[in-house]
Structure formats: structure tokens, C-alpha cells
């Protein structure tokens, strides 16, 4: 699971979200939602730094 978690962190877009294509650095809400589900499945919660970045409110 450590590799999956690291992959998610490494492929997080600068805006905090996630994209369907790792070469694209803009995110979509649906892929970000799926990534949040993946973080949860890997045992991370809202206190994990990458999760905080993905759900930040402006």
C-alpha cells in the first residue's frame, strides 16, 4: 500500500486535485473525489496533508 499512497501523492496536481491523465496538471472534481476514496481505502483521513490539500476551501 505504501507504493499506492506514494503514487497518489506524487500525482496530485498543483491545485490540490487529481486528473485522469497524470501528464495533465489541471484537476477535475470527479477524479479528485475518486482519489479521496483511494486515500480513505489506504487508511488516510482528513488530517493527512494530501487530503487536506485536495479538500481545501477557498
PDB file of N, CA, C and O in Angstrom, chain B, residues numbered from 101:
ATOM      1  N   UNK B 101       0.803  -1.194   0.000  1.00  0.00           N
ATOM      2  CA  UNK B 101       0.000   0.000   0.000  1.00  0.00           C
ATOM      3  C   UNK B 101       0.850   1.263   0.000  1.00  0.00           C
ATOM      4  O   UNK B 101       0.389   2.309  -0.459  1.00  0.00           O
ATOM      5  N   UNK B 102       2.047   1.195   0.491  1.00  0.00           N
ATOM      6  CA  UNK B 102       2.894   2.379   0.515  1.00  0.00           C
ATOM      7  C   UNK B 102       3.142   2.921  -0.887  1.00  0.00           C
ATOM      8  O   UNK B 102       3.204   4.135  -1.079  1.00  0.00           O
ATOM      9  N   UNK B 103       3.286   2.028  -1.874  1.00  0.00           N
ATOM     10  CA  UNK B 103       3.521   2.471  -3.250  1.00  0.00           C
ATOM     11  C   UNK B 103       2.287   3.176  -3.808  1.00  0.00           C
ATOM     12  O   UNK B 103       2.415   4.180  -4.510  1.00  0.00           O
ATOM     13  N   UNK B 104       1.122   2.674  -3.511  1.00  0.00           N
ATOM     14  CA  UNK B 104      -0.112   3.303  -3.993  1.00  0.00           C
ATOM     15  C   UNK B 104      -0.287   4.679  -3.366  1.00  0.00           C
ATOM     16  O   UNK B 104      -0.654   5.632  -4.054  1.00  0.00           O
ATOM     17  N   UNK B 105      -0.032   4.788  -2.095  1.00  0.00           N
ATOM     18  CA  UNK B 105      -0.137   6.070  -1.413  1.00  0.00           C
ATOM     19  C   UNK B 105       0.871   7.062  -1.986  1.00  0.00           C
ATOM     20  O   UNK B 105       0.536   8.223  -2.222  1.00  0.00           O
ATOM     21  N   UNK B 106       2.083   6.616  -2.206  1.00  0.00           N
ATOM     22  CA  UNK B 106       3.108   7.499  -2.760  1.00  0.00           C
ATOM     23  C   UNK B 106       2.752   7.930  -4.175  1.00  0.00           C
ATOM     24  O   UNK B 106       3.001   9.074  -4.557  1.00  0.00           O
ATOM     25  N   UNK B 107       2.166   7.013  -4.964  1.00  0.00           N
ATOM     26  CA  UNK B 107       1.754   7.355  -6.323  1.00  0.00           C
ATOM     27  C   UNK B 107       0.707   8.468  -6.299  1.00  0.00           C
ATOM     28  O   UNK B 107       0.781   9.416  -7.081  1.00  0.00           O
ATOM     29  N   UNK B 108      -0.258   8.347  -5.405  1.00  0.00           N
ATOM     30  CA  UNK B 108      -1.280   9.387  -5.285  1.00  0.00           C
ATOM     31  C   UNK B 108      -0.657  10.734  -4.943  1.00  0.00           C
ATOM     32  O   UNK B 108      -0.967  11.744  -5.576  1.00  0.00           O
ATOM     33  N   UNK B 109       0.204  10.751  -3.960  1.00  0.00           N
ATOM     34  CA  UNK B 109       0.846  11.994  -3.533  1.00  0.00           C
ATOM     35  C   UNK B 109       1.672  12.586  -4.674  1.00  0.00           C
ATOM     36  O   UNK B 109       1.632  13.793  -4.911  1.00  0.00           O
ATOM     37  N   UNK B 110       2.413  11.746  -5.371  1.00  0.00           N
ATOM     38  CA  UNK B 110       3.271  12.212  -6.461  1.00  0.00           C
ATOM     39  C   UNK B 110       2.474  12.761  -7.639  1.00  0.00           C
ATOM     40  O   UNK B 110       2.983  13.593  -8.390  1.00  0.00           O
ATOM     41  N   UNK B 111       1.252  12.314  -7.810  1.00  0.00           N
ATOM     42  CA  UNK B 111       0.452  12.720  -8.960  1.00  0.00           C
ATOM     43  C   UNK B 111      -0.647  13.719  -8.623  1.00  0.00           C
ATOM     44  O   UNK B 111      -1.558  13.942  -9.420  1.00  0.00           O
ATOM     45  N   UNK B 112      -0.557  14.311  -7.451  1.00  0.00           N
ATOM     46  CA  UNK B 112      -1.512  15.352  -7.082  1.00  0.00           C
ATOM     47  C   UNK B 112      -1.174  16.621  -7.864  1.00  0.00           C
ATOM     48  O   UNK B 112      -0.014  17.026  -7.937  1.00  0.00           O
ATOM     49  N   UNK B 113      -2.183  17.233  -8.436  1.00  0.00           N
ATOM     50  CA  UNK B 113      -1.996  18.460  -9.210  1.00  0.00           C
ATOM     51  C   UNK B 113      -1.637  19.625  -8.284  1.00  0.00           C
ATOM     52  O   UNK B 113      -1.957  19.601  -7.095  1.00  0.00           O
ATOM     53  N   UNK B 114      -0.980  20.629  -8.829  1.00  0.00           N
ATOM     54  CA  UNK B 114      -0.625  21.794  -8.003  1.00  0.00           C
ATOM     55  C   UNK B 114      -1.828  22.448  -7.321  1.00  0.00           C
ATOM     56  O   UNK B 114      -1.687  23.049  -6.256  1.00  0.00           O
ATOM     57  N   UNK B 115      -3.012  22.331  -7.933  1.00  0.00           N
ATOM     58  CA  UNK B 115      -4.206  22.928  -7.324  1.00  0.00           C
ATOM     59  C   UNK B 115      -4.799  22.051  -6.223  1.00  0.00           C
ATOM     60  O   UNK B 115      -5.808  22.413  -5.618  1.00  0.00           O
ATOM     61  N   UNK B 116      -4.179  20.898  -5.962  1.00  0.00           N
ATOM     62  CA  UNK B 116      -4.625  20.012  -4.888  1.00  0.00           C
ATOM     63  C   UNK B 116      -5.494  18.864  -5.344  1.00  0.00           C
ATOM     64  O   UNK B 116      -5.702  17.908  -4.597  1.00  0.00           O
ATOM     65  N   UNK B 117      -6.006  18.944  -6.568  1.00  0.00           N
ATOM     66  CA  UNK B 117      -6.882  17.906  -7.087  1.00  0.00           C
ATOM     67  C   UNK B 117      -6.130  16.849  -7.881  1.00  0.00           C
ATOM     68  O   UNK B 117      -4.906  16.741  -7.815  1.00  0.00           O
ATOM     69  N   UNK B 118      -6.902  16.074  -8.632  1.00  0.00           N
ATOM     70  CA  UNK B 118      -6.338  14.986  -9.424  1.00  0.00           C
ATOM     71  C   UNK B 118      -6.962  14.983 -10.808  1.00  0.00           C
ATOM     72  O   UNK B 118      -8.086  15.448 -10.996  1.00  0.00           O
ATOM     73  N   UNK B 119      -6.226  14.457 -11.767  1.00  0.00           N
ATOM     74  CA  UNK B 119      -6.677  14.378 -13.149  1.00  0.00           C
ATOM     75  C   UNK B 119      -6.671  12.925 -13.600  1.00  0.00           C
ATOM     76  O   UNK B 119      -5.994  12.086 -13.006  1.00  0.00           O
ATOM     77  N   UNK B 120      -7.428  12.631 -14.654  1.00  0.00           N
ATOM     78  CA  UNK B 120      -7.444  11.272 -15.188  1.00  0.00           C
ATOM     79  C   UNK B 120      -6.129  10.934 -15.890  1.00  0.00           C
ATOM     80  O   UNK B 120      -5.776   9.763 -16.029  1.00  0.00           O
ATOM     81  N   UNK B 121      -5.414  11.956 -16.327  1.00  0.00           N
ATOM     82  CA  UNK B 121      -4.148  11.783 -17.049  1.00  0.00           C
ATOM     83  C   UNK B 121      -3.045  12.416 -16.213  1.00  0.00           C
ATOM     84  O   UNK B 121      -3.093  13.613 -15.930  1.00  0.00           O
ATOM     85  N   UNK B 122      -2.068  11.638 -15.821  1.00  0.00           N
ATOM     86  CA  UNK B 122      -1.007  12.153 -14.950  1.00  0.00           C
ATOM     87  C   UNK B 122      -0.142  13.197 -15.634  1.00  0.00           C
ATOM     88  O   UNK B 122       0.619  13.894 -14.964  1.00  0.00           O
ATOM     89  N   UNK B 123      -0.240  13.323 -16.947  1.00  0.00           N
ATOM     90  CA  UNK B 123       0.526  14.351 -17.658  1.00  0.00           C
ATOM     91  C   UNK B 123      -0.195  15.694 -17.655  1.00  0.00           C
ATOM     92  O   UNK B 123       0.397  16.720 -17.988  1.00  0.00           O
ATOM     93  N   UNK B 124      -1.472  15.689 -17.280  1.00  0.00           N
ATOM     94  CA  UNK B 124      -2.268  16.907 -17.233  1.00  0.00           C
ATOM     95  C   UNK B 124      -2.257  17.423 -15.801  1.00  0.00           C
ATOM     96  O   UNK B 124      -2.562  16.679 -14.869  1.00  0.00           O
ATOM     97  N   UNK B 125      -1.912  18.673 -15.625  1.00  0.00           N
ATOM     98  CA  UNK B 125      -1.773  19.205 -14.273  1.00  0.00           C
ATOM     99  C   UNK B 125      -2.988  19.999 -13.799  1.00  0.00           C
ATOM    100  O   UNK B 125      -2.922  20.671 -12.770  1.00  0.00           O
ATOM    101  N   UNK B 126      -4.091  19.928 -14.535  1.00  0.00           N
ATOM    102  CA  UNK B 126      -5.333  20.526 -14.048  1.00  0.00           C
ATOM    103  C   UNK B 126      -6.236  19.385 -13.586  1.00  0.00           C
ATOM    104  O   UNK B 126      -6.239  18.307 -14.179  1.00  0.00           O
ATOM    105  N   UNK B 127      -6.977  19.624 -12.554  1.00  0.00           N
ATOM    106  CA  UNK B 127      -7.753  18.545 -11.960  1.00  0.00           C
ATOM    107  C   UNK B 127      -9.233  18.644 -12.300  1.00  0.00           C
ATOM    108  O   UNK B 127      -9.714  19.663 -12.794  1.00  0.00           O
ATOM    109  N   UNK B 128      -9.935  17.557 -12.021  1.00  0.00           N
ATOM    110  CA  UNK B 128     -11.383  17.521 -12.169  1.00  0.00           C
ATOM    111  C   UNK B 128     -11.987  17.067 -10.850  1.00  0.00           C
ATOM    112  O   UNK B 128     -11.356  16.349 -10.074  1.00  0.00           O
ATOM    113  N   UNK B 129     -13.203  17.490 -10.615  1.00  0.00           N
ATOM    114  CA  UNK B 129     -13.851  17.164  -9.345  1.00  0.00           C
ATOM    115  C   UNK B 129     -14.114  15.668  -9.203  1.00  0.00           C
ATOM    116  O   UNK B 129     -14.010  15.122  -8.106  1.00  0.00           O
ATOM    117  N   UNK B 130     -14.455  15.003 -10.309  1.00  0.00           N
ATOM    118  CA  UNK B 130     -14.750  13.574 -10.204  1.00  0.00           C
ATOM    119  C   UNK B 130     -13.496  12.750  -9.916  1.00  0.00           C
ATOM    120  O   UNK B 130     -13.540  11.819  -9.112  1.00  0.00           O
ATOM    121  N   UNK B 131     -12.381  13.085 -10.564  1.00  0.00           N
ATOM    122  CA  UNK B 131     -11.147  12.344 -10.299  1.00  0.00           C
ATOM    123  C   UNK B 131     -10.603  12.662  -8.901  1.00  0.00           C
ATOM    124  O   UNK B 131     -10.023  11.798  -8.243  1.00  0.00           O
ATOM    125  N   UNK B 132     -10.793  13.890  -8.462  1.00  0.00           N
ATOM    126  CA  UNK B 132     -10.376  14.246  -7.110  1.00  0.00           C
ATOM    127  C   UNK B 132     -11.196  13.456  -6.093  1.00  0.00           C
ATOM    128  O   UNK B 132     -10.653  12.973  -5.099  1.00  0.00           O
ATOM    129  N   UNK B 133     -12.486  13.322  -6.334  1.00  0.00           N
ATOM    130  CA  UNK B 133     -13.331  12.524  -5.452  1.00  0.00           C
ATOM    131  C   UNK B 133     -12.880  11.073  -5.395  1.00  0.00           C
ATOM    132  O   UNK B 133     -12.855  10.465  -4.325  1.00  0.00           O
ATOM    133  N   UNK B 134     -12.525  10.521  -6.546  1.00  0.00           N
ATOM    134  CA  UNK B 134     -12.049   9.138  -6.573  1.00  0.00           C
ATOM    135  C   UNK B 134     -10.721   9.002  -5.823  1.00  0.00           C
ATOM    136  O   UNK B 134     -10.491   8.007  -5.136  1.00  0.00           O
ATOM    137  N   UNK B 135      -9.859   9.998  -5.957  1.00  0.00           N
ATOM    138  CA  UNK B 135      -8.584   9.966  -5.230  1.00  0.00           C
ATOM    139  C   UNK B 135      -8.829  10.029  -3.722  1.00  0.00           C
ATOM    140  O   UNK B 135      -8.138   9.359  -2.953  1.00  0.00           O
ATOM    141  N   UNK B 136      -9.809  10.831  -3.296  1.00  0.00           N
ATOM    142  CA  UNK B 136     -10.128  10.889  -1.867  1.00  0.00           C
ATOM    143  C   UNK B 136     -10.639   9.541  -1.361  1.00  0.00           C
ATOM    144  O   UNK B 136     -10.337   9.144  -0.236  1.00  0.00           O
ATOM    145  N   UNK B 137     -11.399   8.850  -2.178  1.00  0.00           N
ATOM    146  CA  UNK B 137     -11.848   7.497  -1.816  1.00  0.00           C
ATOM    147  C   UNK B 137     -10.645   6.568  -1.690  1.00  0.00           C
ATOM    148  O   UNK B 137     -10.584   5.741  -0.781  1.00  0.00           O
ATOM    149  N   UNK B 138      -9.687   6.710  -2.607  1.00  0.00           N
ATOM    150  CA  UNK B 138      -8.477   5.882  -2.560  1.00  0.00           C
ATOM    151  C   UNK B 138      -7.672   6.173  -1.290  1.00  0.00           C
ATOM    152  O   UNK B 138      -7.180   5.250  -0.640  1.00  0.00           O
ATOM    153  N   UNK B 139      -7.538   7.454  -0.938  1.00  0.00           N
ATOM    154  CA  UNK B 139      -6.842   7.789   0.312  1.00  0.00           C
ATOM    155  C   UNK B 139      -7.528   7.114   1.500  1.00  0.00           C
ATOM    156  O   UNK B 139      -6.860   6.556   2.370  1.00  0.00           O
ATOM    157  N   UNK B 140      -8.841   7.166   1.535  1.00  0.00           N
ATOM    158  CA  UNK B 140      -9.580   6.535   2.629  1.00  0.00           C
ATOM    159  C   UNK B 140      -9.350   5.032   2.649  1.00  0.00           C
ATOM    160  O   UNK B 140      -9.159   4.446   3.715  1.00  0.00           O
ATOM    161  N   UNK B 141      -9.367   4.403   1.477  1.00  0.00           N
ATOM    162  CA  UNK B 141      -9.128   2.954   1.400  1.00  0.00           C
ATOM    163  C   UNK B 141      -7.719   2.598   1.868  1.00  0.00           C
ATOM    164  O   UNK B 141      -7.476   1.486   2.339  1.00  0.00           O
ATOM    165  N   UNK B 142      -6.798   3.544   1.737  1.00  0.00           N
ATOM    166  CA  UNK B 142      -5.418   3.315   2.172  1.00  0.00           C
ATOM    167  C   UNK B 142      -5.206   3.712   3.637  1.00  0.00           C
ATOM    168  O   UNK B 142      -4.082   3.686   4.139  1.00  0.00           O
ATOM    169  N   UNK B 143      -6.294   4.077   4.312  1.00  0.00           N
ATOM    170  CA  UNK B 143      -6.221   4.349   5.738  1.00  0.00           C
ATOM    171  C   UNK B 143      -5.964   5.794   6.115  1.00  0.00           C
ATOM    172  O   UNK B 143      -5.733   6.097   7.285  1.00  0.00           O
ATOM    173  N   UNK B 144      -6.000   6.686   5.143  1.00  0.00           N
ATOM    174  CA  UNK B 144      -5.767   8.102   5.441  1.00  0.00           C
ATOM    175  C   UNK B 144      -7.100   8.819   5.640  1.00  0.00           C
ATOM    176  O   UNK B 144      -8.125   8.400   5.103  1.00  0.00           O
ATOM    177  N   UNK B 145      -7.076   9.898   6.412  1.00  0.00           N
ATOM    178  CA  UNK B 145      -8.301  10.657   6.670  1.00  0.00           C
ATOM    179  C   UNK B 145      -8.072  12.136   6.392  1.00  0.00           C
ATOM    180  O   UNK B 145      -7.072  12.508   5.778  1.00  0.00           O
ATOM    181  N   UNK B 146      -8.987  12.972   6.839  1.00  0.00           N
ATOM    182  CA  UNK B 146      -8.939  14.399   6.540  1.00  0.00           C
ATOM    183  C   UNK B 146      -7.738  15.107   7.160  1.00  0.00           C
ATOM    184  O   UNK B 146      -7.472  16.262   6.829  1.00  0.00           O
ATOM    185  N   UNK B 147      -7.019  14.448   8.038  1.00  0.00           N
ATOM    186  CA  UNK B 147      -5.834  15.039   8.654  1.00  0.00           C
ATOM    187  C   UNK B 147      -4.551  14.802   7.862  1.00  0.00           C
ATOM    188  O   UNK B 147      -3.518  15.397   8.168  1.00  0.00           O
ATOM    189  N   UNK B 148      -4.605  13.943   6.852  1.00  0.00           N
ATOM    190  CA  UNK B 148      -3.438  13.658   6.012  1.00  0.00           C
ATOM    191  C   UNK B 148      -3.183  14.860   5.101  1.00  0.00           C
ATOM    192  O   UNK B 148      -4.129  15.396   4.523  1.00  0.00           O
ATOM    193  N   UNK B 149      -1.954  15.287   4.961  1.00  0.00           N
ATOM    194  CA  UNK B 149      -1.638  16.532   4.256  1.00  0.00           C
ATOM    195  C   UNK B 149      -2.152  16.574   2.816  1.00  0.00           C
ATOM    196  O   UNK B 149      -2.660  17.611   2.388  1.00  0.00           O
ATOM    197  N   UNK B 150      -2.038  15.490   2.063  1.00  0.00           N
ATOM    198  CA  UNK B 150      -2.514  15.484   0.675  1.00  0.00           C
ATOM    199  C   UNK B 150      -4.040  15.556   0.614  1.00  0.00           C
ATOM    200  O   UNK B 150      -4.597  16.150  -0.309  1.00  0.00           O
ATOM    201  N   UNK B 151      -4.711  14.958   1.584  1.00  0.00           N
ATOM    202  CA  UNK B 151      -6.172  15.036   1.654  1.00  0.00           C
ATOM    203  C   UNK B 151      -6.581  16.469   1.987  1.00  0.00           C
ATOM    204  O   UNK B 151      -7.506  17.009   1.381  1.00  0.00           O
ATOM    205  N   UNK B 152      -5.897  17.083   2.945  1.00  0.00           N
ATOM    206  CA  UNK B 152      -6.181  18.479   3.287  1.00  0.00           C
ATOM    207  C   UNK B 152      -6.045  19.373   2.052  1.00  0.00           C
ATOM    208  O   UNK B 152      -6.873  20.250   1.809  1.00  0.00           O
ATOM    209  N   UNK B 153      -4.991  19.133   1.286  1.00  0.00           N
ATOM    210  CA  UNK B 153      -4.753  19.931   0.076  1.00  0.00           C
ATOM    211  C   UNK B 153      -5.875  19.736  -0.929  1.00  0.00           C
ATOM    212  O   UNK B 153      -6.284  20.690  -1.591  1.00  0.00           O
ATOM    213  N   UNK B 154      -6.379  18.515  -1.054  1.00  0.00           N
ATOM    214  CA  UNK B 154      -7.435  18.213  -2.031  1.00  0.00           C
ATOM    215  C   UNK B 154      -8.784  18.801  -1.633  1.00  0.00           C
ATOM    216  O   UNK B 154      -9.592  19.135  -2.499  1.00  0.00           O
ATOM    217  N   UNK B 155      -9.036  18.929  -0.336  1.00  0.00           N
ATOM    218  CA  UNK B 155     -10.351  19.405   0.099  1.00  0.00           C
ATOM    219  C   UNK B 155     -10.329  20.839   0.624  1.00  0.00           C
ATOM    220  O   UNK B 155     -11.311  21.309   1.199  1.00  0.00           O
ATOM    221  N   UNK B 156      -9.220  21.523   0.428  1.00  0.00           N
ATOM    222  CA  UNK B 156      -9.133  22.888   0.935  1.00  0.00           C
ATOM    223  C   UNK B 156     -10.249  23.755   0.372  1.00  0.00           C
ATOM    224  O   UNK B 156     -10.681  23.591  -0.769  1.00  0.00           O
ATOM    225  N   UNK B 157     -10.686  24.654   1.182  1.00  0.00           N
ATOM    226  CA  UNK B 157     -11.738  25.585   0.783  1.00  0.00           C
ATOM    227  C   UNK B 157     -11.127  26.956   0.593  1.00  0.00           C
ATOM    228  O   UNK B 157     -10.313  27.408   1.399  1.00  0.00           O
ATOM    229  N   UNK B 158     -11.524  27.605  -0.468  1.00  0.00           N
ATOM    230  CA  UNK B 158     -11.030  28.968  -0.733  1.00  0.00           C
ATOM    231  C   UNK B 158     -11.983  29.996  -0.225  1.00  0.00           C
ATOM    232  O   UNK B 158     -11.730  31.193  -0.362  1.00  0.00           O
TER     233      UNK B 158
END
